[in-house]
Amino acid sequence: MASELGRIERPEAEGFRNKRKVYLVSLLFVAPDAPGEYIEIFSRYWAQVNDHLTRLEAAAGSVKHIYHESIALSGEEGLKLLEKLSPGSCRLATEKCRHGAALEALDDKELNDEIMDWERFIMAGFVSRKAANIVSEHYAASSKRRYEHMIMRIDETLQKGEAGILFIREGHRLQFPPTIEVFSVSPPALDEIYRWVRDHASNQSQGQ
């Protein structure tokens, strides 16, 4: 169970300094044609994530490793891919790397591509229940292998007393080993984004 940053007092957080820690950040994206109101909240979200991480590092330990969903390369090569994938998290990751953190190869490209293909089938829909079941089973199996690979990468690179940031979409099914403490970074703007998406969907359904 991930701990929320806002619920952890400084003395309590300092007790985690000798433990392995993952600072979990929800990975959000924005479309080029997104409304200005959403873009404003989106920008505020990443600014607040940065502020929260700074406070968390001061209390529990500086970031030594960066882990990012869909990035299968480490170092500068990984940062170049990340710049195209997610500018918001890329800016934050680049800044942490300037201060001594290392971007680690987290994902498995072949598995990630396989899952994307299964997702395309699912989004297209099915006429046959048998076909739907087959695709769903393959999708679940591929996802399981992918998450296991991610955990293996974190487990083998994150050393005792070190902290890492993990950028990953919500709804993931990562199962962290008990030797890793997980802190969930959830700034106020995240709730704003939830409300905006909910209200936007409601307005669209009502034809507004």
Legacy VTK file of the C-alpha trace (Angstrom):
# vtk DataFile Version 3.0
C-alpha trace
ASCII
DATASET POLYDATA
POINTS 208 float
0.000 0.000 0.000
1.471 3.342 -1.052
1.702 6.101 1.539
0.472 9.574 0.623
3.099 12.291 0.891
0.804 14.737 2.655
0.089 12.257 5.450
3.723 11.621 6.373
5.313 13.862 8.975
9.017 14.675 8.647
10.192 12.594 11.666
8.298 9.582 10.321
9.729 10.033 6.831
13.261 10.243 8.209
12.785 6.718 9.522
12.771 5.523 5.903
16.232 6.891 5.042
17.948 3.505 5.304
15.211 1.740 3.343
14.644 1.464 -0.392
12.001 3.948 -1.516
9.926 4.576 -4.614
8.211 7.942 -5.061
5.192 7.076 -7.226
3.991 9.776 -9.649
0.845 9.406 -11.761
1.761 9.771 -15.421
-0.618 12.146 -17.187
-0.701 13.237 -20.826
-2.176 16.193 -22.681
-3.353 16.329 -26.296
-2.047 19.168 -28.505
-5.615 20.403 -29.029
-6.614 20.190 -25.348
-8.684 23.099 -23.972
-6.712 25.915 -22.363
-8.341 25.275 -18.993
-7.078 21.697 -18.944
-3.588 22.708 -20.082
-3.421 25.184 -17.196
-4.337 22.512 -14.645
-1.960 20.054 -16.321
0.941 22.515 -16.009
0.043 23.195 -12.400
0.034 19.456 -11.720
3.639 18.991 -12.812
4.762 22.071 -10.882
3.133 20.691 -7.736
4.659 17.242 -8.323
8.077 18.893 -8.425
7.404 20.776 -5.168
6.162 17.643 -3.409
9.123 15.600 -4.555
11.520 18.270 -3.310
9.957 18.120 0.162
9.891 14.343 0.138
13.553 14.141 -0.858
14.480 16.487 1.984
12.694 14.257 4.477
13.245 10.714 3.215
16.159 10.791 0.766
17.337 12.226 -2.549
16.369 10.573 -5.823
19.079 8.348 -7.299
17.069 6.555 -9.987
14.357 7.551 -12.463
11.960 4.874 -13.725
9.470 5.718 -16.467
6.773 3.635 -18.089
7.377 2.915 -21.809
11.089 3.800 -21.580
13.299 0.807 -22.395
16.590 2.712 -22.722
18.730 4.275 -20.028
20.664 7.541 -19.835
20.658 10.141 -22.616
19.028 7.784 -25.120
16.140 7.258 -22.749
15.763 10.991 -22.107
15.531 11.652 -25.854
12.664 9.169 -26.117
11.032 10.603 -23.018
11.099 14.129 -24.436
8.857 12.978 -27.273
6.632 10.833 -25.076
5.958 13.079 -22.090
7.474 16.592 -21.917
6.046 17.165 -18.423
7.753 14.217 -16.760
10.806 14.647 -19.013
11.548 18.109 -17.629
11.376 16.789 -14.098
13.455 13.693 -14.900
16.103 15.775 -16.694
16.418 18.100 -13.708
16.874 15.183 -11.321
19.497 13.667 -13.625
21.408 16.966 -13.519
21.577 16.508 -9.763
23.012 13.003 -9.937
20.045 10.711 -10.601
20.175 8.103 -13.377
17.403 7.279 -15.828
17.041 3.498 -15.827
15.649 1.308 -18.594
12.367 0.156 -17.054
10.119 -1.239 -19.738
10.525 -4.131 -22.160
9.978 -2.728 -25.670
8.784 -5.994 -27.198
6.269 -6.591 -24.410
5.119 -2.971 -24.507
4.563 -3.149 -28.276
2.721 -6.443 -27.880
0.380 -4.958 -25.293
-0.317 -1.952 -27.513
-1.367 -4.329 -30.292
-3.695 -6.260 -27.985
-5.173 -2.932 -26.829
-5.928 -1.977 -30.432
-7.886 -5.213 -30.869
-9.817 -4.551 -27.657
-10.641 -0.953 -28.629
-11.866 -2.095 -32.056
-14.415 -4.394 -30.432
-15.475 -7.957 -31.184
-18.360 -9.835 -32.740
-17.243 -13.205 -31.400
-17.079 -13.821 -27.663
-14.461 -16.516 -28.272
-12.174 -14.026 -30.025
-12.736 -11.488 -27.244
-11.769 -14.054 -24.613
-8.622 -15.081 -26.497
-7.445 -11.492 -26.896
-8.274 -10.666 -23.276
-6.282 -13.662 -22.044
-3.252 -12.745 -24.147
-3.502 -9.106 -23.055
-3.626 -10.090 -19.377
-0.685 -12.500 -19.741
1.443 -9.919 -21.571
0.605 -7.247 -18.991
1.589 -9.579 -16.171
4.967 -10.317 -17.767
5.533 -6.625 -18.406
4.834 -5.631 -14.790
7.056 -8.440 -13.556
9.839 -7.117 -15.772
9.389 -3.595 -14.360
9.578 -4.829 -10.786
12.674 -6.858 -11.617
14.367 -3.765 -13.061
13.526 -1.663 -10.001
14.531 -4.411 -7.598
17.939 -4.967 -9.223
18.892 -1.289 -9.568
17.505 0.302 -6.383
19.999 -0.259 -3.573
19.570 -0.074 0.212
18.875 3.460 1.390
18.269 4.745 -2.148
15.175 6.437 -3.546
13.751 6.403 -7.060
10.907 8.128 -8.875
8.484 5.955 -10.821
6.302 7.627 -13.459
3.472 5.303 -14.414
-0.152 5.558 -15.452
-2.831 4.997 -12.857
-4.476 1.601 -12.833
-1.179 -0.254 -13.002
-0.849 -3.624 -11.260
2.724 -3.476 -10.046
3.329 -5.545 -6.921
6.288 -4.120 -5.048
8.380 -6.374 -2.810
8.025 -5.715 0.944
11.590 -4.386 1.035
10.550 -1.289 -0.952
8.574 1.540 0.649
6.219 3.275 -1.788
5.231 6.933 -1.391
2.348 8.197 -3.543
2.824 11.780 -4.746
-0.706 13.168 -5.126
-0.776 16.991 -5.368
-4.050 18.978 -5.255
-4.025 19.546 -9.017
-4.545 15.811 -9.536
-8.007 16.111 -7.974
-8.638 19.156 -10.168
-7.859 17.071 -13.240
-10.239 14.332 -12.070
-13.018 16.907 -11.614
-12.335 18.538 -14.973
-12.446 15.210 -16.816
-15.635 14.188 -14.981
-17.361 17.517 -15.653
-16.213 17.561 -19.285
-17.590 14.065 -19.855
-20.862 15.020 -18.178
-21.221 18.139 -20.347
-20.544 16.142 -23.503
-23.141 13.522 -22.588
-25.664 16.314 -22.118
-24.802 17.788 -25.492
-23.280 20.984 -24.122
LINES 1 209
208 0 1 2 3 4 5 6 7 8 9 10 11 12 13 14 15 16 17 18 19 20 21 22 23 24 25 26 27 28 29 30 31 32 33 34 35 36 37 38 39 40 41 42 43 44 45 46 47 48 49 50 51 52 53 54 55 56 57 58 59 60 61 62 63 64 65 66 67 68 69 70 71 72 73 74 75 76 77 78 79 80 81 82 83 84 85 86 87 88 89 90 91 92 93 94 95 96 97 98 99 100 101 102 103 104 105 106 107 108 109 110 111 112 113 114 115 116 117 118 119 120 121 122 123 124 125 126 127 128 129 130 131 132 133 134 135 136 137 138 139 140 141 142 143 144 145 146 147 148 149 150 151 152 153 154 155 156 157 158 159 160 161 162 163 164 165 166 167 168 169 170 171 172 173 174 175 176 177 178 179 180 181 182 183 184 185 186 187 188 189 190 191 192 193 194 195 196 197 198 199 200 201 202 203 204 205 206 207
